[in-house]
């Protein structure tokens, strides 16, 4: 697996912060975020069960541009 680093939450410390990456082989988005609180998980479960191999994470809205950048990187993998 080869992950392309897109960026970290600009308002977090250097370590332990939400991060956006793209798997260069599959094009999948890899997101590191805060573990969702029980209220968020309960709301998500209204739309369907959360499988044992799934997780609900939360990314701050201020990371929107990083998500857009990940999508652009995925659409144009030859451009870095």
C-alpha positions as CSV (number, residue, x, y, z in Angstrom):
1,X,0.0,0.0,0.0
2,X,1.2,3.5,-0.8
3,X,-0.6,6.4,0.9
4,X,-0.4,9.9,-0.4
5,X,-0.4,12.4,2.4
6,X,-2.8,15.3,1.7
7,X,-2.8,17.2,5.0
8,X,-3.6,17.4,8.7
9,X,-6.1,19.6,10.6
10,X,-4.5,23.0,10.5
11,X,-5.6,23.8,14.1
12,X,-4.3,20.6,15.7
13,X,-1.0,19.9,17.2
14,X,1.7,18.1,15.2
15,X,0.8,14.7,16.6
16,X,-2.6,13.0,17.1
17,X,-4.6,15.1,14.8
18,X,-7.1,14.4,12.0
19,X,-5.4,13.5,8.7
20,X,-6.5,13.0,5.1
21,X,-4.7,10.6,2.9
22,X,-5.3,8.8,-0.4
23,X,-4.4,5.2,-1.2
24,X,-2.6,5.5,-4.5
25,X,-3.3,1.9,-5.5
26,X,-7.0,1.8,-4.9
27,X,-8.0,5.5,-4.9
28,X,-9.6,5.0,-1.5
29,X,-9.7,7.9,0.9
30,X,-8.0,7.2,4.3
31,X,-9.2,9.4,7.1
32,X,-7.8,9.7,10.6
33,X,-10.3,11.5,12.8
34,X,-11.6,11.8,16.3
35,X,-13.7,8.9,17.6
36,X,-17.3,9.9,17.4
37,X,-19.3,10.4,20.6
38,X,-22.2,8.1,21.5
39,X,-24.8,10.7,20.4
40,X,-23.2,10.9,16.9
41,X,-23.0,7.1,16.7
42,X,-26.7,6.7,17.7
43,X,-27.7,9.2,15.0
44,X,-25.7,7.4,12.4
45,X,-27.3,4.1,13.4
46,X,-30.7,5.5,12.4
47,X,-29.5,5.1,8.8
48,X,-28.3,1.6,9.2
49,X,-26.2,-0.6,11.5
50,X,-22.5,0.0,11.9
51,X,-20.6,-3.1,11.0
52,X,-17.9,-4.5,13.2
53,X,-15.3,-3.5,10.6
54,X,-16.5,0.1,10.4
55,X,-16.0,3.1,12.5
56,X,-17.7,6.5,12.8
57,X,-15.1,9.3,13.0
58,X,-15.5,13.0,13.0
59,X,-13.4,15.5,11.0
60,X,-13.7,19.2,11.7
61,X,-15.4,21.3,9.0
62,X,-12.2,23.4,8.7
63,X,-10.7,20.3,6.9
64,X,-13.1,20.8,3.9
65,X,-10.3,22.1,1.7
66,X,-8.1,19.1,2.5
67,X,-11.0,16.7,1.5
68,X,-11.4,18.6,-1.8
69,X,-7.6,18.4,-2.4
70,X,-7.8,14.6,-1.8
71,X,-10.6,14.4,-4.4
72,X,-8.6,16.4,-6.9
73,X,-5.5,14.3,-6.2
74,X,-7.6,11.2,-6.9
75,X,-8.9,12.6,-10.1
76,X,-5.4,13.5,-11.3
77,X,-3.0,11.0,-9.7
78,X,-0.1,12.1,-12.0
79,X,-0.1,15.6,-10.6
80,X,1.5,16.1,-7.2
